[in-house]
Amino acid sequence: MRDQKRDGTRPSGRRKDNPDRRESVNMNAPTDDRLEGRNSVMEAIRAGREINKLWVLESTDGRKTDPLLGKIISEVSKNNTPVLRVGRQVLDRMSQTHNHQGVIAQVASHEYADLDDIIAKCHDEGRDPFIVILDGLKDAYNLGSVLRISDAAGVDAVVIPTHRSIGLDSVVAKASAGAIEHVPVARVTNIASTLRDLKDNKGFWVFGTDAEGTTPYDDADFKGACAVVIGSEGEGMRDQVRKECDFLLSIPMQGKVNSLNAAVAAGIVIFEAMKIRKG
């Protein structure tokens, strides 16, 4: 494939202008300093993330505490973290994901990684970096799924743009099932210029996923330093990003619906790339 080596809503049931409702919606908007759900909180603890405060569901029927929830309480108590036992209604009001599973943790905001540091670390370890770049994903569950896929496949980093993209908030954390604690996420101002720098100065090959791609994803050569670009939901990659790709990959499909969810497409390409890199 290669002929040269590169060097380098409106809420229902309430009036739209109800100020109390607007305040409530703003207070419960997803933030990056809160984790919800047992897996998300447990993985944060395992990753060494500092838990500032923990709210857990108070048992009212005499039943024993769930084992995983009990382990969470035990672990945070070692650091004298305040643990507040509250009723379900309190947790429901606090919840930003609407699926708290009886536990909400207050944490420090997620820190974004530095892409150059990640690449340097890979080189120090004697291996070629493999990164996934998301061109404007806006759905929290898609980003959470991509983080889970990246963690499972061993991706070195996920890159997202600073603007026009979902960030690392509580919904993404819940959707990632804890993978957010293990996959470095870097934020960059401009995806196209980042790709240009990766190609011209860091020796990367860039593969974009595109419905009109001419290279079947399972025919691509993913050896060496690689970046796989996944476009946004519905719109795909922007033109300026597409122009920076060395190869445009297609996923042949036999069905009548000629499109795939962004996270599903990412999973197909990422695992195929990892198989080829290890082969």
CYANA upper distance limits for C-alpha pairs under 8 A (distance plus 0.5 A):
  1 MET  CA    220 ALA  CA      7.90
  1 MET  CA    221 ASP  CA      7.56
  6 ARG  CA    199 LYS  CA      8.10
  6 ARG  CA    200 ASP  CA      8.32
  6 ARG  CA    203 GLY  CA      6.21
  6 ARG  CA    204 PHE  CA      8.14
  7 ASP  CA    200 ASP  CA      7.73
  7 ASP  CA    201 ASN  CA      7.95
  7 ASP  CA    202 LYS  CA      8.08
  7 ASP  CA    203 GLY  CA      5.85
  8 GLY  CA    199 LYS  CA      7.07
  8 GLY  CA    200 ASP  CA      6.01
  8 GLY  CA    201 ASN  CA      5.22
  8 GLY  CA    202 LYS  CA      5.13
  8 GLY  CA    203 GLY  CA      4.00
  8 GLY  CA    204 PHE  CA      7.64
 10 ARG  CA     16 LYS  CA      7.28
 11 PRO  CA     16 LYS  CA      7.81
 14 ARG  CA     18 ASN  CA      7.52
 14 ARG  CA     21 ARG  CA      8.05
 17 ASP  CA     22 ARG  CA      8.31
 18 ASN  CA     22 ARG  CA      6.98
 19 PRO  CA     23 GLU  CA      6.69
 20 ASP  CA     24 SER  CA      6.75
 21 ARG  CA     25 VAL  CA      6.73
 22 ARG  CA     26 ASN  CA      6.74
 23 GLU  CA     27 MET  CA      6.64
 24 SER  CA     28 ASN  CA      6.82
 25 VAL  CA     29 ALA  CA      6.65
 28 ASN  CA     94 MET  CA      7.43
 28 ASN  CA     95 SER  CA      7.68
 28 ASN  CA     96 GLN  CA      6.08
 29 ALA  CA     96 GLN  CA      6.91
 30 PRO  CA     96 GLN  CA      6.01
 30 PRO  CA     97 THR  CA      8.08
 30 PRO  CA    169 ASP  CA      6.21
 30 PRO  CA    170 SER  CA      5.98
 30 PRO  CA    171 VAL  CA      6.87
 31 THR  CA    169 ASP  CA      5.33
 31 THR  CA    170 SER  CA      6.04
 32 ASP  CA    108 ALA  CA      8.42
 32 ASP  CA    109 SER  CA      5.58
 32 ASP  CA    110 HIS  CA      6.53
 32 ASP  CA    168 LEU  CA      6.40
 32 ASP  CA    169 ASP  CA      4.54
 32 ASP  CA    170 SER  CA      6.01
 33 ASP  CA    106 GLN  CA      6.51
 33 ASP  CA    107 VAL  CA      5.56
 33 ASP  CA    108 ALA  CA      5.79
 33 ASP  CA    109 SER  CA      4.85
 33 ASP  CA    110 HIS  CA      7.45
 33 ASP  CA    169 ASP  CA      7.98
 33 ASP  CA    170 SER  CA      7.78
 34 ARG  CA    104 ILE  CA      7.60
 34 ARG  CA    105 ALA  CA      6.21
 34 ARG  CA    106 GLN  CA      5.23
 34 ARG  CA    107 VAL  CA      6.16
 34 ARG  CA    108 ALA  CA      8.39
 34 ARG  CA    109 SER  CA      8.24
 34 ARG  CA    169 ASP  CA      8.28
 34 ARG  CA    170 SER  CA      6.17
 35 LEU  CA     40 SER  CA      6.96
 35 LEU  CA     41 VAL  CA      6.62
 35 LEU  CA    104 ILE  CA      6.26
 35 LEU  CA    105 ALA  CA      5.62
 35 LEU  CA    106 GLN  CA      7.03
 35 LEU  CA    107 VAL  CA      7.69
 35 LEU  CA    170 SER  CA      6.01
 35 LEU  CA    173 ALA  CA      7.15
 35 LEU  CA    174 LYS  CA      7.53
 36 GLU  CA     40 SER  CA      6.82
 36 GLU  CA     41 VAL  CA      7.02
 36 GLU  CA     95 SER  CA      7.93
 36 GLU  CA     97 THR  CA      7.78
 36 GLU  CA     99 ASN  CA      7.91
 36 GLU  CA    100 HIS  CA      5.40
 36 GLU  CA    101 GLN  CA      7.91
 36 GLU  CA    103 VAL  CA      6.55
 36 GLU  CA    104 ILE  CA      5.06
 36 GLU  CA    105 ALA  CA      6.89
 36 GLU  CA    170 SER  CA      7.48
 36 GLU  CA    173 ALA  CA      8.33
 36 GLU  CA    174 LYS  CA      6.66
 37 GLY  CA     41 VAL  CA      6.75
 37 GLY  CA     99 ASN  CA      7.35
 37 GLY  CA    100 HIS  CA      5.14
 37 GLY  CA    101 GLN  CA      5.51
 37 GLY  CA    102 GLY  CA      7.50
 37 GLY  CA    103 VAL  CA      6.25
 37 GLY  CA    104 ILE  CA      7.15
 37 GLY  CA    174 LYS  CA      7.00
 38 ARG  CA     42 MET  CA      6.45
 38 ARG  CA     68 LEU  CA      7.51
 38 ARG  CA     69 LEU  CA      7.05
 38 ARG  CA     72 ILE  CA      8.40
 38 ARG  CA    100 HIS  CA      8.29
 38 ARG  CA    101 GLN  CA      6.89
 38 ARG  CA    102 GLY  CA      8.19
 38 ARG  CA    103 VAL  CA      6.91
 39 ASN  CA     43 GLU  CA      6.48
 39 ASN  CA    177 ALA  CA      6.19
 39 ASN  CA    178 GLY  CA      6.42
 40 SER  CA     44 ALA  CA      6.79
 40 SER  CA    173 ALA  CA      7.06
 40 SER  CA    174 LYS  CA      6.37
 40 SER  CA    176 SER  CA      8.19
 40 SER  CA    177 ALA  CA      5.75
 40 SER  CA    178 GLY  CA      4.78
 41 VAL  CA     45 ILE  CA      6.86
 41 VAL  CA     72 ILE  CA      8.02
 41 VAL  CA    103 VAL  CA      8.46
 41 VAL  CA    104 ILE  CA      8.16
 41 VAL  CA    105 ALA  CA      7.25
 41 VAL  CA    178 GLY  CA      7.82
 42 MET  CA     46 ARG  CA      6.75
 42 MET  CA     72 ILE  CA      6.63
 42 MET  CA    178 GLY  CA      8.13
 43 GLU  CA     47 ALA  CA      6.55
 43 GLU  CA    178 GLY  CA      5.54
 43 GLU  CA    179 ALA  CA      8.16
 43 GLU  CA    181 GLU  CA      7.15
 44 ALA  CA     48 GLY  CA      6.91
 44 ALA  CA     49 ARG  CA      5.74
 44 ALA  CA     50 GLU  CA      8.46
 44 ALA  CA    178 GLY  CA      7.28
 44 ALA  CA    181 GLU  CA      6.35
 45 ILE  CA     49 ARG  CA      5.99
 45 ILE  CA     50 GLU  CA      7.74
 45 ILE  CA     51 ILE  CA      8.00
 45 ILE  CA     72 ILE  CA      8.41
 45 ILE  CA     75 GLU  CA      8.09
 45 ILE  CA     76 VAL  CA      8.29
 47 ALA  CA    181 GLU  CA      6.73
 47 ALA  CA    182 HIS  CA      7.68
 49 ARG  CA    107 VAL  CA      8.15
 50 GLU  CA    107 VAL  CA      6.73
 50 GLU  CA    108 ALA  CA      7.46
 51 ILE  CA     76 VAL  CA      7.49
 51 ILE  CA     81 THR  CA      7.37
 51 ILE  CA    105 ALA  CA      7.06
 51 ILE  CA    106 GLN  CA      6.59
 51 ILE  CA    107 VAL  CA      5.41
 51 ILE  CA    108 ALA  CA      8.01
 52 ASN  CA     81 THR  CA      6.59
 52 ASN  CA     82 PRO  CA      7.83
 52 ASN  CA    105 ALA  CA      7.89
 52 ASN  CA    106 GLN  CA      5.94
 52 ASN  CA    107 VAL  CA      5.90
 52 ASN  CA    108 ALA  CA      8.05
 53 LYS  CA     81 THR  CA      6.30
 53 LYS  CA     82 PRO  CA      5.66
 53 LYS  CA     83 VAL  CA      6.74
 53 LYS  CA     84 LEU  CA      8.37
 53 LYS  CA    105 ALA  CA      6.31
 53 LYS  CA    106 GLN  CA      5.60
 53 LYS  CA    107 VAL  CA      7.79
 54 LEU  CA     81 THR  CA      7.78
 54 LEU  CA     82 PRO  CA      6.75
 54 LEU  CA     83 VAL  CA      5.28
 54 LEU  CA     84 LEU  CA      6.62
 54 LEU  CA    103 VAL  CA      7.72
 54 LEU  CA    104 ILE  CA      6.46
 54 LEU  CA    105 ALA  CA      5.03
 54 LEU  CA    106 GLN  CA      6.84
 55 TRP  CA     83 VAL  CA      6.38
 55 TRP  CA     84 LEU  CA      5.26
 55 TRP  CA     85 ARG  CA      6.42
 55 TRP  CA     86 VAL  CA      7.22
 55 TRP  CA     91 LEU  CA      8.08
 55 TRP  CA    103 VAL  CA      6.18
 55 TRP  CA    104 ILE  CA      5.69
 55 TRP  CA    105 ALA  CA      6.77
 56 VAL  CA     83 VAL  CA      7.70
 56 VAL  CA     84 LEU  CA      6.72
 56 VAL  CA     85 ARG  CA      5.50
 56 VAL  CA     86 VAL  CA      6.67
 56 VAL  CA     91 LEU  CA      8.40
 56 VAL  CA    102 GLY  CA      6.04
 56 VAL  CA    103 VAL  CA      5.00
 56 VAL  CA    104 ILE  CA      7.09
 57 LEU  CA     85 ARG  CA      6.19
 57 LEU  CA     86 VAL  CA      5.84
 57 LEU  CA     87 GLY  CA      6.21
 57 LEU  CA     88 ARG  CA      6.57
 57 LEU  CA     91 LEU  CA      7.87
 57 LEU  CA    102 GLY  CA      5.30
 57 LEU  CA    103 VAL  CA      6.89
 58 GLU  CA     85 ARG  CA      5.43
 58 GLU  CA     86 VAL  CA      5.66
 58 GLU  CA     87 GLY  CA      6.07
 58 GLU  CA     88 ARG  CA      8.12
 59 SER  CA     63 ARG  CA      7.12
 59 SER  CA     64 LYS  CA      8.30
 59 SER  CA     65 THR  CA      7.87
 65 THR  CA     69 LEU  CA      7.16
 65 THR  CA     70 GLY  CA      6.43
 66 ASP  CA     70 GLY  CA      6.49
 67 PRO  CA     71 LYS  CA      6.68
 68 LEU  CA     72 ILE  CA      6.79
 69 LEU  CA     73 ILE  CA      6.81
 69 LEU  CA    103 VAL  CA      8.12
 70 GLY  CA     74 SER  CA      6.63
 71 LYS  CA     75 GLU  CA      6.57
 72 ILE  CA     76 VAL  CA      6.80
 73 ILE  CA     77 SER  CA      6.51
 73 ILE  CA     83 VAL  CA      7.84
 74 SER  CA     78 LYS  CA      7.15
 75 GLU  CA     79 ASN  CA      8.09
 76 VAL  CA     80 ASN  CA      7.25
 76 VAL  CA     81 THR  CA      6.01
 77 SER  CA     81 THR  CA      5.94
 77 SER  CA     82 PRO  CA      7.96
 77 SER  CA     83 VAL  CA      8.06
 86 VAL  CA     90 VAL  CA      6.82
 86 VAL  CA     91 LEU  CA      7.70
 87 GLY  CA     91 LEU  CA      7.27
 88 ARG  CA     92 ASP  CA      6.54
 88 ARG  CA    102 GLY  CA      7.92
 89 GLN  CA     93 ARG  CA      6.68
 90 VAL  CA     94 MET  CA      6.81
 91 LEU  CA     95 SER  CA      6.37
 91 LEU  CA    100 HIS  CA      7.82
 91 LEU  CA    102 GLY  CA      7.68
 91 LEU  CA    103 VAL  CA      8.14
 91 LEU  CA    104 ILE  CA      7.94
 92 ASP  CA     98 HIS  CA      7.40
 92 ASP  CA    100 HIS  CA      8.15
 95 SER  CA     99 ASN  CA      7.71
 95 SER  CA    100 HIS  CA      6.73
 95 SER  CA    104 ILE  CA      8.10
 96 GLN  CA    170 SER  CA      7.41
 96 GLN  CA    171 VAL  CA      7.47
 97 THR  CA    170 SER  CA      7.47
 97 THR  CA    171 VAL  CA      5.86
 97 THR  CA    174 LYS  CA      7.78
100 HIS  CA    104 ILE  CA      6.90
110 HIS  CA    168 LEU  CA      7.24
112 TYR  CA    184 PRO  CA      7.64
112 TYR  CA    185 VAL  CA      6.05
112 TYR  CA    186 ALA  CA      5.76
112 TYR  CA    187 ARG  CA      7.04
113 ALA  CA    117 ASP  CA      8.27
113 ALA  CA    118 ILE  CA      8.08
113 ALA  CA    184 PRO  CA      6.23
113 ALA  CA    185 VAL  CA      6.04
113 ALA  CA    186 ALA  CA      5.20
113 ALA  CA    187 ARG  CA      8.00
114 ASP  CA    118 ILE  CA      6.96
114 ASP  CA    186 ALA  CA      6.19
114 ASP  CA    187 ARG  CA      8.29
115 LEU  CA    119 ILE  CA      6.81
115 LEU  CA    157 ALA  CA      8.31
115 LEU  CA    159 VAL  CA      8.40
115 LEU  CA    186 ALA  CA      6.22
116 ASP  CA    120 ALA  CA      6.62
117 ASP  CA    121 LYS  CA      6.59
118 ILE  CA    122 CYS  CA      6.91
118 ILE  CA    156 ASP  CA      7.82
118 ILE  CA    157 ALA  CA      7.80
119 ILE  CA    123 HIS  CA      6.93
119 ILE  CA    129 PRO  CA      6.61
120 ALA  CA    124 ASP  CA      6.61
121 LYS  CA    125 GLU  CA      6.77
122 CYS  CA    126 GLY  CA      6.91
122 CYS  CA    127 ARG  CA      6.03
122 CYS  CA    128 ASP  CA      6.78
122 CYS  CA    129 PRO  CA      6.16
122 CYS  CA    156 ASP  CA      8.49
123 HIS  CA    127 ARG  CA      6.05
123 HIS  CA    128 ASP  CA      6.97
123 HIS  CA    129 PRO  CA      7.99
128 ASP  CA    224 GLY  CA      5.95
128 ASP  CA    225 ALA  CA      5.29
128 ASP  CA    226 CYS  CA      8.31
129 PRO  CA    156 ASP  CA      6.83
129 PRO  CA    224 GLY  CA      8.01
129 PRO  CA    225 ALA  CA      5.54
129 PRO  CA    226 CYS  CA      7.03
130 PHE  CA    155 VAL  CA      6.36
130 PHE  CA    156 ASP  CA      6.13
130 PHE  CA    157 ALA  CA      7.85
130 PHE  CA    225 ALA  CA      6.45
130 PHE  CA    226 CYS  CA      5.47
130 PHE  CA    227 ALA  CA      6.39
131 ILE  CA    155 VAL  CA      6.42
131 ILE  CA    156 ASP  CA      6.04
131 ILE  CA    157 ALA  CA      5.47
131 ILE  CA    158 VAL  CA      6.37
131 ILE  CA    159 VAL  CA      7.96
131 ILE  CA    226 CYS  CA      6.98
131 ILE  CA    227 ALA  CA      5.38
131 ILE  CA    228 VAL  CA      7.00
132 VAL  CA    155 VAL  CA      7.77
132 VAL  CA    157 ALA  CA      6.89
132 VAL  CA    158 VAL  CA      5.31
132 VAL  CA    159 VAL  CA      6.70
132 VAL  CA    227 ALA  CA      6.12
132 VAL  CA    228 VAL  CA      5.42
132 VAL  CA    229 VAL  CA      6.52
132 VAL  CA    230 ILE  CA      8.03
133 ILE  CA    158 VAL  CA      6.27
133 ILE  CA    159 VAL  CA      5.11
133 ILE  CA    160 ILE  CA      6.70
133 ILE  CA    227 ALA  CA      7.25
133 ILE  CA    228 VAL  CA      6.51
133 ILE  CA    229 VAL  CA      5.17
133 ILE  CA    230 ILE  CA      6.74
134 LEU  CA    158 VAL  CA      7.90
134 LEU  CA    159 VAL  CA      6.60
134 LEU  CA    160 ILE  CA      5.78
134 LEU  CA    161 PRO  CA      8.06
134 LEU  CA    229 VAL  CA      6.34
134 LEU  CA    230 ILE  CA      5.49
134 LEU  CA    231 GLY  CA      6.61
134 LEU  CA    232 SER  CA      7.72
135 ASP  CA    160 ILE  CA      7.19
135 ASP  CA    161 PRO  CA      7.42
135 ASP  CA    165 SER  CA      8.36
135 ASP  CA    191 ILE  CA      7.41
135 ASP  CA    229 VAL  CA      7.38
135 ASP  CA    230 ILE  CA      6.56
135 ASP  CA    231 GLY  CA      5.36
135 ASP  CA    232 SER  CA      6.22
135 ASP  CA    236 GLY  CA      8.34
135 ASP  CA    237 MET  CA      6.63
135 ASP  CA    238 ARG  CA      8.02
135 ASP  CA    241 VAL  CA      8.36
136 GLY  CA    160 ILE  CA      7.51
136 GLY  CA    161 PRO  CA      7.05
136 GLY  CA    163 HIS  CA      8.40
136 GLY  CA    164 ARG  CA      6.11
136 GLY  CA    165 SER  CA      5.06
136 GLY  CA    166 ILE  CA      8.03
136 GLY  CA    231 GLY  CA      7.22
136 GLY  CA    232 SER  CA      5.56
137 LEU  CA    142 ASN  CA      7.84
137 LEU  CA    143 LEU  CA      7.33
137 LEU  CA    164 ARG  CA      8.36
137 LEU  CA    165 SER  CA      5.79
137 LEU  CA    166 ILE  CA      6.75
137 LEU  CA    231 GLY  CA      7.57
137 LEU  CA    232 SER  CA      5.06
137 LEU  CA    233 GLU  CA      6.81
138 LYS  CA    142 ASN  CA      8.43
138 LYS  CA    143 LEU  CA      8.39
138 LYS  CA    164 ARG  CA      7.82
138 LYS  CA    165 SER  CA      5.50
138 LYS  CA    166 ILE  CA      5.25
138 LYS  CA    232 SER  CA      7.59
138 LYS  CA    233 GLU  CA      7.81
139 ASP  CA    143 LEU  CA      7.01
139 ASP  CA    166 ILE  CA      7.03
139 ASP  CA    233 GLU  CA      8.32
140 ALA  CA    144 GLY  CA      6.57
140 ALA  CA    166 ILE  CA      6.79
140 ALA  CA    167 GLY  CA      8.47
140 ALA  CA    171 VAL  CA      6.59
140 ALA  CA    172 VAL  CA      5.34
140 ALA  CA    175 ALA  CA      7.80
141 TYR  CA    145 SER  CA      6.50
141 TYR  CA    171 VAL  CA      7.82
141 TYR  CA    172 VAL  CA      6.54
141 TYR  CA    175 ALA  CA      5.89
141 TYR  CA    176 SER  CA      8.18
142 ASN  CA    146 VAL  CA      6.68
142 ASN  CA    262 ALA  CA      7.29
142 ASN  CA    263 ALA  CA      5.87
143 LEU  CA    147 LEU  CA      6.75
143 LEU  CA    166 ILE  CA      8.17
143 LEU  CA    172 VAL  CA      6.91
143 LEU  CA    175 ALA  CA      8.49
143 LEU  CA    176 SER  CA      8.20
143 LEU  CA    263 ALA  CA      7.83
144 GLY  CA    148 ARG  CA      6.88
144 GLY  CA    172 VAL  CA      5.30
144 GLY  CA    173 ALA  CA      7.01
144 GLY  CA    174 LYS  CA      7.93
144 GLY  CA    175 ALA  CA      5.14
144 GLY  CA    176 SER  CA      4.47
144 GLY  CA    177 ALA  CA      8.21
144 GLY  CA    179 ALA  CA      8.38
144 GLY  CA    180 ILE  CA      8.04
145 SER  CA    149 ILE  CA      6.68
145 SER  CA    175 ALA  CA      7.00
145 SER  CA    176 SER  CA      6.18
145 SER  CA    263 ALA  CA      6.53
146 VAL  CA    150 SER  CA      6.46
146 VAL  CA    176 SER  CA      8.33
146 VAL  CA    263 ALA  CA      5.99
146 VAL  CA    266 ALA  CA      7.39
146 VAL  CA    267 GLY  CA      7.80
147 LEU  CA    151 ASP  CA      6.56
147 LEU  CA    158 VAL  CA      8.04
147 LEU  CA    176 SER  CA      6.44
147 LEU  CA    179 ALA  CA      6.31
147 LEU  CA    180 ILE  CA      6.76
147 LEU  CA    183 VAL  CA      7.13
148 ARG  CA    152 ALA  CA      6.70
148 ARG  CA    176 SER  CA      5.90
148 ARG  CA    177 ALA  CA      7.70
148 ARG  CA    178 GLY  CA      8.45
148 ARG  CA    179 ALA  CA      5.74
148 ARG  CA    180 ILE  CA      8.21
149 ILE  CA    153 ALA  CA      6.56
149 ILE  CA    267 GLY  CA      6.53
149 ILE  CA    270 ILE  CA      8.47
150 SER  CA    154 GLY  CA      6.36
150 SER  CA    155 VAL  CA      5.41
150 SER  CA    156 ASP  CA      8.44
150 SER  CA    157 ALA  CA      8.36
150 SER  CA    158 VAL  CA      8.21
150 SER  CA    183 VAL  CA      7.57
150 SER  CA    270 ILE  CA      8.18
151 ASP  CA    155 VAL  CA      6.81
151 ASP  CA    179 ALA  CA      6.57
151 ASP  CA    182 HIS  CA      7.31
151 ASP  CA    183 VAL  CA      6.41
153 ALA  CA    270 ILE  CA      7.69
153 ALA  CA    271 PHE  CA      6.73
153 ALA  CA    274 MET  CA      7.41
155 VAL  CA    183 VAL  CA      8.12
156 ASP  CA    183 VAL  CA      7.65
156 ASP  CA    184 PRO  CA      7.61
157 ALA  CA    183 VAL  CA      6.59
157 ALA  CA    184 PRO  CA      5.45
157 ALA  CA    185 VAL  CA      6.25
157 ALA  CA    186 ALA  CA      7.66
158 VAL  CA    183 VAL  CA      7.70
158 VAL  CA    184 PRO  CA      6.89
158 VAL  CA    185 VAL  CA      5.33
158 VAL  CA    186 ALA  CA      6.81
159 VAL  CA    185 VAL  CA      6.16
159 VAL  CA    186 ALA  CA      5.26
159 VAL  CA    187 ARG  CA      6.30
159 VAL  CA    188 VAL  CA      7.71
160 ILE  CA    165 SER  CA      7.55
160 ILE  CA    167 GLY  CA      8.47
160 ILE  CA    185 VAL  CA      7.83
160 ILE  CA    186 ALA  CA      6.84
160 ILE  CA    187 ARG  CA      5.56
160 ILE  CA    188 VAL  CA      6.96
160 ILE  CA    191 ILE  CA      8.32
161 PRO  CA    165 SER  CA      6.69
161 PRO  CA    187 ARG  CA      5.88
161 PRO  CA    188 VAL  CA      5.49
161 PRO  CA    189 THR  CA      6.19
161 PRO  CA    190 ASN  CA      6.92
161 PRO  CA    191 ILE  CA      6.81
162 THR  CA    187 ARG  CA      6.04
162 THR  CA    188 VAL  CA      6.14
162 THR  CA    189 THR  CA      5.79
162 THR  CA    190 ASN  CA      8.34
163 HIS  CA    189 THR  CA      7.73
167 GLY  CA    172 VAL  CA      8.29
168 LEU  CA    172 VAL  CA      6.40
168 LEU  CA    173 ALA  CA      7.31
169 ASP  CA    173 ALA  CA      6.77
170 SER  CA    174 LYS  CA      6.69
171 VAL  CA    175 ALA  CA      6.60
172 VAL  CA    176 SER  CA      6.52
172 VAL  CA    180 ILE  CA      8.47
173 ALA  CA    177 ALA  CA      7.16
173 ALA  CA    178 GLY  CA      7.00
173 ALA  CA    179 ALA  CA      8.23
173 ALA  CA    180 ILE  CA      6.40
174 LYS  CA    178 GLY  CA      7.57
176 SER  CA    180 ILE  CA      6.47
178 GLY  CA    182 HIS  CA      8.09
179 ALA  CA    183 VAL  CA      6.76
180 ILE  CA    184 PRO  CA      8.24
188 VAL  CA    194 THR  CA      7.85
190 ASN  CA    194 THR  CA      6.69
191 ILE  CA    195 LEU  CA      6.71
191 ILE  CA    241 VAL  CA      7.25
192 ALA  CA    196 ARG  CA      6.80
192 ALA  CA    240 GLN  CA      6.67
192 ALA  CA    241 VAL  CA      5.31
192 ALA  CA    244 GLU  CA      6.95
193 SER  CA    197 ASP  CA      6.69
194 THR  CA    198 LEU  CA      6.68
195 LEU  CA    199 LYS  CA      6.72
195 LEU  CA    206 VAL  CA      7.83
195 LEU  CA    241 VAL  CA      8.34
195 LEU  CA    244 GLU  CA      6.87
195 LEU  CA    245 CYS  CA      8.32
196 ARG  CA    200 ASP  CA      6.48
196 ARG  CA    244 GLU  CA      6.91
197 ASP  CA    201 ASN  CA      5.90
197 ASP  CA    202 LYS  CA      7.36
198 LEU  CA    202 LYS  CA      5.35
198 LEU  CA    203 GLY  CA      6.87
198 LEU  CA    204 PHE  CA      5.87
198 LEU  CA    205 TRP  CA      8.48
199 LYS  CA    203 GLY  CA      5.73
199 LYS  CA    204 PHE  CA      5.19
199 LYS  CA    205 TRP  CA      6.73
199 LYS  CA    206 VAL  CA      7.84
200 ASP  CA    204 PHE  CA      8.28
203 GLY  CA    225 ALA  CA      7.12
204 PHE  CA    224 GLY  CA      7.97
204 PHE  CA    225 ALA  CA      5.30
204 PHE  CA    226 CYS  CA      5.73
204 PHE  CA    227 ALA  CA      7.32
205 TRP  CA    224 GLY  CA      8.25
205 TRP  CA    225 ALA  CA      6.85
205 TRP  CA    226 CYS  CA      5.45
205 TRP  CA    227 ALA  CA      6.85
205 TRP  CA    245 CYS  CA      8.43
205 TRP  CA    246 ASP  CA      6.92
206 VAL  CA    226 CYS  CA      6.43
206 VAL  CA    227 ALA  CA      5.37
206 VAL  CA    228 VAL  CA      6.54
206 VAL  CA    229 VAL  CA      7.87
206 VAL  CA    244 GLU  CA      8.05
206 VAL  CA    245 CYS  CA      5.53
206 VAL  CA    246 ASP  CA      5.75
206 VAL  CA    247 PHE  CA      7.14
207 PHE  CA    226 CYS  CA      8.01
207 PHE  CA    227 ALA  CA      6.64
207 PHE  CA    228 VAL  CA      5.29
207 PHE  CA    229 VAL  CA      6.60
207 PHE  CA    245 CYS  CA      6.15
207 PHE  CA    246 ASP  CA      6.54
207 PHE  CA    247 PHE  CA      5.46
207 PHE  CA    248 LEU  CA      6.39
207 PHE  CA    249 LEU  CA      7.20
208 GLY  CA    228 VAL  CA      6.28
208 GLY  CA    229 VAL  CA      5.10
208 GLY  CA    230 ILE  CA      6.95
208 GLY  CA    237 MET  CA      8.45
208 GLY  CA    242 ARG  CA      7.34
208 GLY  CA    245 CYS  CA      6.24
208 GLY  CA    246 ASP  CA      8.28
208 GLY  CA    247 PHE  CA      6.74
208 GLY  CA    248 LEU  CA      5.29
208 GLY  CA    249 LEU  CA      6.41
209 THR  CA    213 GLY  CA      7.46
209 THR  CA    228 VAL  CA      8.05
209 THR  CA    229 VAL  CA      6.76
209 THR  CA    230 ILE  CA      6.28
209 THR  CA    231 GLY  CA      7.61
209 THR  CA    237 MET  CA      8.48
209 THR  CA    248 LEU  CA      6.17
209 THR  CA    249 LEU  CA      5.26
209 THR  CA    250 SER  CA      6.68
210 ASP  CA    231 GLY  CA      8.36
210 ASP  CA    236 GLY  CA      7.57
210 ASP  CA    237 MET  CA      7.90
210 ASP  CA    248 LEU  CA      6.41
210 ASP  CA    249 LEU  CA      6.34
210 ASP  CA    250 SER  CA      6.27
211 ALA  CA    249 LEU  CA      8.31
211 ALA  CA    250 SER  CA      6.21
211 ALA  CA    251 ILE  CA      7.99
211 ALA  CA    259 SER  CA      8.24
212 GLU  CA    248 LEU  CA      8.19
212 GLU  CA    250 SER  CA      7.16
213 GLY  CA    247 PHE  CA      8.31
213 GLY  CA    248 LEU  CA      4.97
213 GLY  CA    249 LEU  CA      5.21
213 GLY  CA    250 SER  CA      5.14
214 THR  CA    248 LEU  CA      6.68
214 THR  CA    249 LEU  CA      6.78
214 THR  CA    250 SER  CA      6.88
215 THR  CA    219 ASP  CA      7.21
215 THR  CA    220 ALA  CA      7.26
215 THR  CA    247 PHE  CA      7.47
215 THR  CA    248 LEU  CA      6.61
215 THR  CA    249 LEU  CA      5.31
215 THR  CA    250 SER  CA      6.41
216 PRO  CA    220 ALA  CA      7.32
216 PRO  CA    249 LEU  CA      6.03
216 PRO  CA    250 SER  CA      5.40
216 PRO  CA    251 ILE  CA      6.51
216 PRO  CA    252 PRO  CA      7.46
217 TYR  CA    249 LEU  CA      5.59
217 TYR  CA    250 SER  CA      6.14
217 TYR  CA    251 ILE  CA      6.39
217 TYR  CA    269 VAL  CA      6.89
217 TYR  CA    272 GLU  CA      8.22
218 ASP  CA    269 VAL  CA      8.42
218 ASP  CA    272 GLU  CA      7.06
218 ASP  CA    273 ALA  CA      8.48
220 ALA  CA    249 LEU  CA      8.28
221 ASP  CA    273 ALA  CA      8.46
221 ASP  CA    276 ILE  CA      7.77
222 PHE  CA    226 CYS  CA      6.98
222 PHE  CA    273 ALA  CA      6.10
222 PHE  CA    274 MET  CA      8.37
222 PHE  CA    276 ILE  CA      6.90
222 PHE  CA    277 ARG  CA      6.54
223 LYS  CA    276 ILE  CA      7.67
223 LYS  CA    277 ARG  CA      5.77
224 GLY  CA    277 ARG  CA      8.38
228 VAL  CA    270 ILE  CA      8.26
229 VAL  CA    237 MET  CA      8.48
230 ILE  CA    236 GLY  CA      7.87
230 ILE  CA    237 MET  CA      7.46
230 ILE  CA    262 ALA  CA      7.43
230 ILE  CA    265 ALA  CA      8.47
230 ILE  CA    266 ALA  CA      7.04
231 GLY  CA    235 GLU  CA      7.56
231 GLY  CA    236 GLY  CA      4.45
231 GLY  CA    237 MET  CA      4.60
231 GLY  CA    238 ARG  CA      7.96
231 GLY  CA    262 ALA  CA      7.64
232 SER  CA    236 GLY  CA      5.21
232 SER  CA    237 MET  CA      6.82
232 SER  CA    262 ALA  CA      7.41
233 GLU  CA    261 ASN  CA      7.72
233 GLU  CA    262 ALA  CA      6.51
237 MET  CA    241 VAL  CA      6.75
237 MET  CA    242 ARG  CA      6.50
238 ARG  CA    242 ARG  CA      6.63
239 ASP  CA    243 LYS  CA      6.71
240 GLN  CA    244 GLU  CA      7.35
241 VAL  CA    245 CYS  CA      7.48
242 ARG  CA    248 LEU  CA      8.44
251 ILE  CA    265 ALA  CA      8.39
253 MET  CA    258 ASN  CA      7.46
260 LEU  CA    264 VAL  CA      6.85
260 LEU  CA    265 ALA  CA      6.42
261 ASN  CA    265 ALA  CA      6.70
262 ALA  CA    266 ALA  CA      6.63
263 ALA  CA    267 GLY  CA      6.66
264 VAL  CA    268 ILE  CA      6.86
265 ALA  CA    269 VAL  CA      6.85
266 ALA  CA    270 ILE  CA      6.34
267 GLY  CA    271 PHE  CA      6.58
268 ILE  CA    272 GLU  CA      6.81
269 VAL  CA    273 ALA  CA      6.54
270 ILE  CA    274 MET  CA      6.72
271 PHE  CA    275 LYS  CA      6.67
272 GLU  CA    276 ILE  CA      6.84
273 ALA  CA    277 ARG  CA      6.61
274 MET  CA    278 LYS  CA      6.69
275 LYS  CA    279 GLY  CA      6.62
